Amino acid sequence: AAGLCVLQREEQRIRLILLDYFLPGMRPVECAAALIAMAGPSIPVVLVTAAVDPAVRAAELKLTRWVSKPFDMSVLEDLFKKAA
């Protein structure tokens, strides 16, 4: 919920959202839906997960992008560069 408040307050500055599947306080589906609705098409939402099949988890959240844990920092650097 705190992240949604930050997105609402700082939307013009945010270029990329990394969403972990397990979060305190909100179900992943609810959180992803709220982020997608607030961010719109201009801010990519990327799932970060240790799931065996990350594509299934991403599809469950209606996301098309994911990063599997553990990941190399170069993966995040590429995401940030693409979002800039």
NUROTI-191083 format. One record per residue (C-alpha): residue number from 1; residue in one letter; chain; x negated, y, z negated. Coordinates in Angstrom, 1 decimal, decimal comma. Example, Ala and Ser with C-alpha at 12.3 -4.5 7.8 and 13.67 -1.06 7.14 Angstrom:
2
koltor->1 | zaza->a | logu->A | X->-12,3 | Y->-4,5 | Z->-7,8
koltor->2 | zaza->s | logu->A | X->-13,7 | Y->-1,1 | Z->-7,1
***
This chain:
84
koltor->1 | zaza->a | logu->A | X->0,0 | Y->0,0 | Z->0,0
koltor->2 | zaza->a | logu->A | X->-2,9 | Y->2,4 | Z->-0,8
koltor->3 | zaza->g | logu->A | X->-4,3 | Y->1,8 | Z->2,7
koltor->4 | zaza->l | logu->A | X->-1,0 | Y->2,8 | Z->4,3
koltor->5 | zaza->c | logu->A | X->-1,1 | Y->6,1 | Z->2,3
koltor->6 | zaza->v | logu->A | X->-4,6 | Y->6,7 | Z->3,6
koltor->7 | zaza->l | logu->A | X->-3,5 | Y->6,1 | Z->7,1
koltor->8 | zaza->q | logu->A | X->-0,6 | Y->8,4 | Z->6,8
koltor->9 | zaza->r | logu->A | X->-2,8 | Y->11,2 | Z->5,3
koltor->10 | zaza->e | logu->A | X->-5,8 | Y->10,7 | Z->7,5
koltor->11 | zaza->e | logu->A | X->-4,3 | Y->9,4 | Z->10,8
koltor->12 | zaza->q | logu->A | X->-6,1 | Y->11,9 | Z->13,0
koltor->13 | zaza->r | logu->A | X->-9,5 | Y->10,7 | Z->11,6
koltor->14 | zaza->i | logu->A | X->-9,0 | Y->7,0 | Z->11,7
koltor->15 | zaza->r | logu->A | X->-10,2 | Y->5,2 | Z->14,9
koltor->16 | zaza->l | logu->A | X->-10,1 | Y->1,5 | Z->13,7
koltor->17 | zaza->i | logu->A | X->-8,2 | Y->-0,5 | Z->11,1
koltor->18 | zaza->l | logu->A | X->-9,7 | Y->-3,8 | Z->9,7
koltor->19 | zaza->l | logu->A | X->-7,1 | Y->-5,9 | Z->8,0
koltor->20 | zaza->d | logu->A | X->-8,0 | Y->-8,8 | Z->5,8
koltor->21 | zaza->y | logu->A | X->-5,3 | Y->-11,5 | Z->5,8
koltor->22 | zaza->f | logu->A | X->-5,1 | Y->-11,8 | Z->2,0
koltor->23 | zaza->l | logu->A | X->-4,4 | Y->-8,6 | Z->0,2
koltor->24 | zaza->p | logu->A | X->-3,0 | Y->-7,8 | Z->-3,2
koltor->25 | zaza->g | logu->A | X->0,5 | Y->-6,4 | Z->-3,4
koltor->26 | zaza->m | logu->A | X->1,8 | Y->-7,0 | Z->0,1
koltor->27 | zaza->r | logu->A | X->2,4 | Y->-10,0 | Z->2,3
koltor->28 | zaza->p | logu->A | X->0,1 | Y->-10,0 | Z->5,4
koltor->29 | zaza->v | logu->A | X->3,1 | Y->-9,9 | Z->7,8
koltor->30 | zaza->e | logu->A | X->4,6 | Y->-6,8 | Z->6,1
koltor->31 | zaza->c | logu->A | X->1,3 | Y->-5,0 | Z->5,9
koltor->32 | zaza->a | logu->A | X->0,4 | Y->-5,7 | Z->9,6
koltor->33 | zaza->a | logu->A | X->3,8 | Y->-4,6 | Z->10,8
koltor->34 | zaza->a | logu->A | X->3,6 | Y->-1,3 | Z->8,8
koltor->35 | zaza->l | logu->A | X->0,1 | Y->-0,6 | Z->10,1
koltor->36 | zaza->i | logu->A | X->1,0 | Y->-1,3 | Z->13,7
koltor->37 | zaza->a | logu->A | X->4,1 | Y->1,0 | Z->13,4
koltor->38 | zaza->m | logu->A | X->2,1 | Y->3,8 | Z->11,8
koltor->39 | zaza->a | logu->A | X->-1,0 | Y->3,5 | Z->13,9
koltor->40 | zaza->g | logu->A | X->0,7 | Y->3,1 | Z->17,2
koltor->41 | zaza->p | logu->A | X->-1,2 | Y->2,0 | Z->20,3
koltor->42 | zaza->s | logu->A | X->-4,1 | Y->4,5 | Z->19,8
koltor->43 | zaza->i | logu->A | X->-5,6 | Y->2,9 | Z->16,7
koltor->44 | zaza->p | logu->A | X->-6,6 | Y->-0,8 | Z->17,0
koltor->45 | zaza->v | logu->A | X->-5,7 | Y->-3,1 | Z->14,1
koltor->46 | zaza->v | logu->A | X->-8,2 | Y->-6,0 | Z->13,9
koltor->47 | zaza->l | logu->A | X->-7,6 | Y->-9,0 | Z->11,6
koltor->48 | zaza->v | logu->A | X->-10,6 | Y->-10,1 | Z->9,5
koltor->49 | zaza->t | logu->A | X->-10,2 | Y->-13,7 | Z->8,5
koltor->50 | zaza->a | logu->A | X->-11,9 | Y->-16,9 | Z->7,4
koltor->51 | zaza->a | logu->A | X->-9,0 | Y->-19,0 | Z->8,8
koltor->52 | zaza->v | logu->A | X->-9,9 | Y->-22,2 | Z->10,8
koltor->53 | zaza->d | logu->A | X->-7,8 | Y->-20,9 | Z->13,7
koltor->54 | zaza->p | logu->A | X->-7,9 | Y->-17,1 | Z->13,7
koltor->55 | zaza->a | logu->A | X->-5,9 | Y->-16,8 | Z->16,8
koltor->56 | zaza->v | logu->A | X->-2,9 | Y->-18,4 | Z->15,1
koltor->57 | zaza->r | logu->A | X->-3,2 | Y->-16,0 | Z->12,1
koltor->58 | zaza->a | logu->A | X->-3,5 | Y->-13,0 | Z->14,4
koltor->59 | zaza->a | logu->A | X->-0,5 | Y->-14,1 | Z->16,4
koltor->60 | zaza->e | logu->A | X->1,5 | Y->-14,5 | Z->13,2
koltor->61 | zaza->l | logu->A | X->0,8 | Y->-10,8 | Z->12,5
koltor->62 | zaza->k | logu->A | X->1,4 | Y->-9,8 | Z->16,1
koltor->63 | zaza->l | logu->A | X->-2,3 | Y->-8,8 | Z->16,5
koltor->64 | zaza->t | logu->A | X->-4,4 | Y->-9,5 | Z->19,6
koltor->65 | zaza->r | logu->A | X->-7,8 | Y->-8,8 | Z->18,0
koltor->66 | zaza->w | logu->A | X->-9,6 | Y->-10,7 | Z->15,2
koltor->67 | zaza->v | logu->A | X->-13,0 | Y->-11,2 | Z->13,7
koltor->68 | zaza->s | logu->A | X->-13,9 | Y->-14,5 | Z->12,0
koltor->69 | zaza->k | logu->A | X->-15,7 | Y->-14,5 | Z->8,6
koltor->70 | zaza->p | logu->A | X->-18,5 | Y->-14,7 | Z->8,1
koltor->71 | zaza->f | logu->A | X->-19,5 | Y->-12,3 | Z->10,9
koltor->72 | zaza->d | logu->A | X->-22,6 | Y->-10,5 | Z->12,0
koltor->73 | zaza->m | logu->A | X->-22,7 | Y->-6,8 | Z->11,5
koltor->74 | zaza->s | logu->A | X->-23,2 | Y->-6,3 | Z->15,2
koltor->75 | zaza->v | logu->A | X->-19,6 | Y->-7,5 | Z->15,7
koltor->76 | zaza->l | logu->A | X->-18,4 | Y->-4,6 | Z->13,6
koltor->77 | zaza->e | logu->A | X->-20,7 | Y->-2,2 | Z->15,3
koltor->78 | zaza->d | logu->A | X->-19,2 | Y->-3,2 | Z->18,7
koltor->79 | zaza->l | logu->A | X->-15,7 | Y->-2,8 | Z->17,4
koltor->80 | zaza->f | logu->A | X->-16,5 | Y->0,7 | Z->16,1
koltor->81 | zaza->k | logu->A | X->-18,2 | Y->1,7 | Z->19,4
koltor->82 | zaza->k | logu->A | X->-15,2 | Y->0,6 | Z->21,4
koltor->83 | zaza->a | logu->A | X->-12,8 | Y->2,5 | Z->19,1
koltor->84 | zaza->a | logu->A | X->-14,8 | Y->5,7 | Z->19,2
***
